[in-house]
Amino acid sequence: MSREFTRQEFLGAVGAGAACLAFLNLPGCQEEQQGHSTSPAVPNEVRTFRSRPDLSPPGVEITEQTHDTAPGYIFVAAKKGAGQDGPMIVDNLGRVIWFSKDSYATDFKVQRYLGEPVLTWWEGGIVAGHGVGEYVIFDSSYREIERVQAGNGYRGDLHEFSITPRDTALLTAYTKTRTDLSPIGGLKDGPVWGGIAQEIDIESGEVLFEWRSLEHVGVEESYREPPQDPSTALDYFHINTIEIDFDGNFLISAKGTSAVYKVDRESGEILWRLGGKESDFEMGEGTRFFSQHDARRQRDGTITIFDNGASPQVHEQSRGIVVELDMEGMSATLVREFIHPRKLLSTSQGNLQVLPNGNVFVGWGSEPYSSEYSNDGKLLFDARFMGEAQSYRAFRLPWSGYPSEDPALAVEQGPDDEVTVYVSWNGATEVATWQVLAGSDPDQLEPAGSAPWRGFETTIAVSTAEPYVAVQAKSASGRVLGTFRAVRPG
């Protein structure tokens, strides 16, 4: 993984402006430095890096931290705030581990595909509150291995992309059509968005299951009123979750009807409704949810839901809830709820993840927070996007990344023989120490300084007049993970 750059190659790769960081004696560089005034400090809502000036993710502030959190990194996909949009991984101190810029992404997480851990997300554009795009799968070297499309000519929606143990994918889509809206005060033949749920074979693209909301759920179940503009389609259902239940049938969540549906895999028939106007369950105290997201069946049989309680507001604040279903008595009981001390009201998005140790991780959707709780509701961890960025969902997950690209390096010459090295390796999770090597010959380098990994970019100050500088990434055991070599004039 070692690589040596001549001056010409380095200039061609990064441009003269960036090269001045590494080669301060290049013609024109001193003039640029002399005429350059110190810029104001970059606002802390945006992170910038000398070694990767192309990246500027939003900053993440940790507002609560304990030692009782589950292991793993935080997975979010920043959008609509300061800095660049894109999927990002951060640690418990808010330090960036990996960031991919300029992608409007949602549902970023770790899944398993073909027996290996992979990164997945949706990316694309937004139309009337839903997505028009495709699904991306990266391996542990951050190389794209699949780009998945919805089936039957639909465009993949942003709300769901879940890989099953059979290497099939569950996803959502939307279709614009016309239907009778007169039961809710609309046109007899009015425009409407219908929800589509699919299971597809990832490798072949074959559609194994498809369910259309308009064939099973009438518009009268919706809490949404027809738009005043008769040419604007009513998003009456707004599908946002699909998953396979224990018995092989499906659970589907719809924000527009504030209901969760159990759907028969073979016929598409609705077996029962939880919540909404036509709930088959008696909703016990505290179980009513509204405009919800992320309905999931848990191993103990309970169902977890992110209850937005907004649009319009029906609760004081959003919450995560755990609901127990009595299938004989057809009743729903609130087991517990998770609320934020700031009484956040999330008007859109959000999720609840039950972690392997029993903790619960909540992404607050349109509010820039991600939180971890103990099973009994104690807040253990809280992070906030600075600059008011949002993430559709947020997760805590284990991950090991081994980038296929080289580390990135910027070098600044100070007075006398003082040299400052800025080094980063986007996505590398095993780096414990950065070692700076220097020498008169690129094949005969000696240690000149080192520093522990301090986040996405580590700064190392050394004193050397040698013409060659290399930076080595080392694991906790001292194993060399990668080397980046550049030439610096003496």
N, C-alpha and C positions, 0 to 999 in steps of 0.2 A: 504494500500500500504506500510505500515511499515514492515521492515524486520530486524531481529537481526542476526548477524553472530558471531559464536564462532571463536577462532583463527584457529582451524582445518578447519572449513568450508571456512573461508576467504582464507587460504592458498590453499585449493583445487580449489577454484573458480578462483583465479587470479595468482597463482604461487608465489614462494618465493620471486622472485625479486620485483614484484609489492607489495607484502605484506610488504616489508621493508619500503615502503613509509608510511604505516599506523602504523606499529608496530616496532618502532625502537629498542626496547629492545629484539626482538626475537633473539635466538642464531644464530650467523653468520651475523646478519644484521650490527652490529657495525663494524665488520671487513671489510665488503663490503663498508660501508660508509667511513671508514678511508682510504681505498686504492683507493677511487674513486676521480679522479681529476675533476675539473670543466670542462665540455665539452664546446666547442665553441658555440656561439649563433647559433641557427638554422637559416639558411637563411630565410628571410621573404617571399620567394616565396612559402614556405610550412608551414602550420599551424600544431602545435603539442600541445597536451594536456596532463597534468599530470594525470587527471582522466580517460582519454581514450587514452592510449598510442597506441592502435590499429588503431587509425584514424590519417591520415595526409593529409588532403585535400589541394589543392593549395590555396595560399593566394589571396585575392581580394583587389585591391587598388582602392579607389574612387578618380577619377581625376577631377570630376566636381559635385557639389551638390548645389541645390537650394531648396527653400521651395515650389516650384510649381509642384513637381512631383505628380503623382497619388498615391493613397494608394496601399499597397501590398508589398510582398517580391519579390526578384529576383530569378527566377528558371533557373538553368543552369545544364548541365551535363558535368563535366570536363573530358578531355581526352587529350592524347598526350603531356602532359607537366609535370612540376614538381609536386610531390605529387601523391596521389592515384587517379585513375579514379573513377567516380561515380556521380550519381545525387546529387545535393546539393541546399539548399535554403539559401540565404543570405539576410541581411537587407541593408538599405540605407547607413550604415557605413561599409559595407563589412564584417560584423560579421556573422559567420556561425550559422544558425538556425538548420539545419538538414543535415546530410551527410550519404550516404550509400556507403561503400568502395568496391573497386575491381569489379565494374561492368562497362563494356564498354557499356555505355548507350547513347541514343539520345532522342530528342523530349520529354524532361521531363517537365511536366506541370500539372496544376489542371484542371480536367474535372468533369462532373457530370455523375454518374452511379447509376441507381435505385433510383434517387431522391436525392442522397447525393454527397457532394464533395469528390473526390478521387484524388490520385496522380497516374499518368500513365507515362510509358516510354517504349522504346524498349531496349532490351539488347540481345547481341549475339556476333557473329564474323563478320569479314569483308572479302568479296570476290570480287575482281575486282571492288572496289568502291561502292559496295552496301552491304546490310546487310543480314545475314543468322541467324535468331533468332526468338524471340517471344516477346509478349507484356505483361507488368506487370501492375496490378492494386492494389494499396494499399489503405486501408481506413485511416481515420483520426487518428487512433492509430498506424499507420505504420505496419499494419498486411496485408499480402498478401491475397486478396480475390478472385483474378482471375489471370490466366496466359493464354493468348489468343494466338491461333495459326492461321496462315493463312489457307485458305481453299484449298481443292482439291489437297492436297499433296505438296503445295508450302511452303517455309520457309519465315517467315515474314521479310520484309525489314525495314531498319532503318529510312527511310525517312518520313513515315507518320503513325500515329495512332490517329484517331479522333473519338470520341464517339458522336453519334447523339442523338437528343432528344428521339428517339425511342429505345435507348439502343442497337443500332447496331454500328458496327465499320467500319470505312473506313481505308483501309490499302493498302500498295503497296508490290509488290513482283517482282522478276526477274526470267526469265526462259531462259536457254541456248538451242539454236536450230541452225538450218542451213537455210540459205536463199540465194537468188541471190544478191550478192554484186557487180556484174559487172557494174551497173549504176554509181557506185562511184569508179570504178577502182579496185575492189576486185575480189575474186573468184566467179565463177558461182554458186558454192555451198559452201559458206563460213560460218564460225561460227559467231553467233550473239547473243547478249543478248536482249531479248524482255522485255518490261515493262508490268506488270500486275496490274490492279486496281480492288479491291474487296470491296464489302460491305457484312459483315457477321453479323449474329445474335450472340451476345456475349455468351448468355446462352447456345444455342444449337450448335453453330458452323456452322449452315447452311449458305451456300453461297447464298446471295440474288441477287448479281450482280457481274459479272466478265467481264472485258474488257481487250483485248490483243492488244498491240500496233501494232504488225506485221500484224494483220488482217485489219488495218485501216490506218496506216501511213507507207509509203514506206521509204526505206533506203535513197532514194535520197533527202528526206527532212532534213537529218542530216547534221550538219556542221563538223562531225567527219570523218576522213579518216580511211580506213581499216588499222589495225596494220601491220607493216612490217613482223612480224612473222605470217604466214598464219594459225598457230594453235591457235592463240590468238583471242578470240571472240571480235567482235566490239560491244561496248555499244552505239548503234546508237541513242537510245531514251532517256535513263536515266530519268525515271519517278521519280518525287520527291514531287508531291502534288496531292491530290484528295480531292474535297469537293463538297457538294450538293449545287447547285445554287437555286435561288428563285423558279424556276419552277419545281424542282425535278430532273432535269437533272444534269449532272456532269461537273465540271471544272477540267481539268487535266493539270498539268504543266510538261514539259519535257526539261531538260537542254540540251540534245544532239541536239535538233532541235530548241532551243531558241524560243519556241512557247507555247502558252496556248490554249488548245482545249476545246470547248464546245461539250459534248458527250451526245447523246440521251440515256436515261436510258433503253428504251425497245429494240432498235435495235443496239445500239453501234455506230451508224452512227455519223460522225463528222458534227456538225451543223455549226460551224465556227472555224476559226483559228485566233488567235491574235498574231502577230509577226511571226518570222521565214521566210522561203523562200516563203511560199504560203499564206501570211496573207490575210484574207478577209477584213481587215480594212486598210484604208489609215492611215499610221502611221505618226501622226503629229510631229512637232519639239520636240525633247527630249523624245519621247515615245519609241524609239527603245531600246530593252533590249537584253542581250546576256548571255547565260549560267545561267539563272535566277533560283531562288528558291521561294517557298512560295507565289504562286498566290492565292489571296483571294478576294471574292466578299464582299463588305461592305454594310452596311444597306442603304446607300445613293445611291447605284447602282454602285459606282466606283469600280475599281479593284486595289488592292495594290499588289506590286511585289517587292521582293528583287532582284535588278539587279546587279549581280556580275560583269558583264562587263569584264570578264577575261577568261582565258583558251581557246583560246589565248586572250590577252588583247585587248579590243576594246574601252574601256573608260579609262580616266585618273584615275578614282577611282570608287569603288562600291557605290551604293546608294539605298535608298528606294524610290519608286515612287508610286504616286497615279495617276491613268489613268481613264479618263471619256470616255465611249463609246457612240457614237451616232449610235443607231441601225438602224435608217432610212437612214442616210447618210453613214453608215458604215465607220466611221472615229474614230480615237483615239486621244485624246487631253491630254497633260500633265497638271495635276492640280497643283501638287507640288512635290518636291523631298527633300530628307533628306540625307545630306552628313556629313561625319565626318571631323572635323578640321585637323586631321592628314592625310587626303586623303588616307584612307585605301583602299587597293585593295584586296578583298577577293576572292581567287581562287576557293573556294568551300564553300558550306553550306550557312547559313544566313536566316534571317526572318524579317518580319515587322508585328507588332501587333498594331492595333488601340485600345486604351484604352477607358474605358467608359466616361472619362471626355474630350475626344477629343485629348489627348496627343498621341504620337506615340512612341513605344518602338522598337528598332532595335537591333537584334543580328547580329554580324558581322562575324559569321561563322569561317573561318580559321584564322581570326584575333582575338586576345584575348580581344575584347571589347564588351560591351553592353551599349547602350545609350538610353536616353529618350529625346524627343523633344516636344515642344509645337506644336500646330496644324500648326503654321506658320513657323516652322522650327528652332526655337531657341533651342539650346542645354541646357537642364535642368539638366541632370544627365549623368555621364559617369563612367563606372567601367571597370577595366582591370584585367584579370587574371595575376598574377605574375608567372614567370616561363613559360610563353608562352603557357599555356594550351588553348585548344579550347572548344567551345560548339557548336554543330550543330545548335541549336536554343537557344534563350533566351527570357524569358517572365517576365512580371510583373503581379502578380496575388495575390488576397487575399487568405489567408489560416489560419486555426486554427488547430493546432496539439496537440494531447493528447496521449503521448507515453504509450504503454502498459508495457514497461520495466521500472525498477526503475532508479532513478538518479544514476550516477556514482560518486564515492568519492575516493579521495586520501588524506592522512593525513601525514604531516611531523612534527616531533618533533624538536623544536629548543632549544636553551639554556634555562635553568630554566624551566618555565612553558609555554613558548611560543609555540603555535601550529599554523600551517598553514594548512588550509583546502582548497582543490581544488574540486570543484563540478561542474557537468554538467548533463544535461538531454536532450539527443539528440532528437530534434524535438519539445520540449515543447515551445509553443508560448505564454502561459499565465503567465509565471513566471515573477514577478516584483521584488521580494526580496528573498534572501536566509537567513534563520535564523539558526544559530548554537546553539544547545542545549547541555548541559553537565551535568553530575551528577554521584553520586556514585551508583545509581540504575537505570537500563534502563527504569523503569516505573516512575521515579521521576527525570525528567530532567528540568533544568532551562536555560533560555536564557544566552548565553555566548558571543554573538556577532552576527552581521548581516551585510549584504552588498547588495546593489542593484544588479540586474542582469546586468552583464557587457559583455555579449556575450556568446558564446558556453560554455566557462569555466569561472567561477567566483572564484577568490581567496579571502579567508577570513582569517585574522589573529586574533587569540584570545589568551587569557591567561587563562589556566586552568590546574589543576593537576588531574582532575576527570578521572576515568577509562572508562567512557562511553561518546561517542560523537555521536550526531545525527545531521543531516542537514534536514531542512524543506524548501520546496518550497512553496511560498505564492503568491497569485494573487495580483493585485493592490488593491482589496477590503480587503485583509488580509485573504482570505480563504486559508486553507492548501490544496495544490494540491498533495503533495506527500512527503514521508519521507524515508530517507535511514539511517540505523543505523549500526554502527560498534563498535567493542570493541577495546579500546586502553589501553595497560597495564599502570598502575600507576608508 
